[in-house]
């Protein structure tokens, strides 16, 4: 279950133009990351349209697109409404990685490091105790999965929990815009960033980095939290580039 801050970011006004696409993107990203849980009922059409700052016509078009993608199921009658359907395993990640050049990965890493660093810095200065509990719950859930082996289900669960951790850090920053950008980035490249850690022995390293970030936020050390978050992203990008080069040689 997503934190209150993450939910607020998911259901904040989309703004801008091309609003049907914006609503589809916002909700599909949240579903892919597990911020909206499988079977979770969305607010009524009128309420959801008001939250997102769009007309009910725009919202209905977006929900139709989400139904076509298999991400939302609409039930009629008493107790009906729109319900989330968690997607199946994402497309083959190696093919997705090959679509990026090394320069694109570096540029993406620089952008993401800036977002992750800013979110961690603000979280260290603003987070309340209740904002931090979800971070530790997610870390405990990741530790439980790694203790159970590396089945396909466990790997998919770890990728989703890794994304949730970073979104929860952003939500703890109390910035809806940073949280929305974190959600967008995680949906775009989150599963790819986990690839370098998706090998025996690497999970402990990722867990240690996550716990160090959470601890710096808990202690209220903005500079350290920012530095750790930025380095965590840049380390992952460097290893992702190494993996991309190995795929090119294969």
ABEGO torsion letter per residue (X at the ends): XBBAAAAAAAABBAEEBGAAAAAAAAAAAAAAAGABBBGBBBBBAAAAAAAAGBBAAAAAAAAAAAAAAGABBBBBEBGBEBBBBBBBBBBBAAAAAAABBAAAAAAAAAAAAAAAAAAAAAAAAABBAAAAAAAAAAAAAAAAAAAAEBBAAAAAAAAAAAAAAAAAAAAAAGBAAAAAAAAAAAAAAAAAAAAAAABBGAAAAAAAAAAAAAAAAAAGBAAAAAAAAAAAAAAAAAAAAAAAAAAAAX
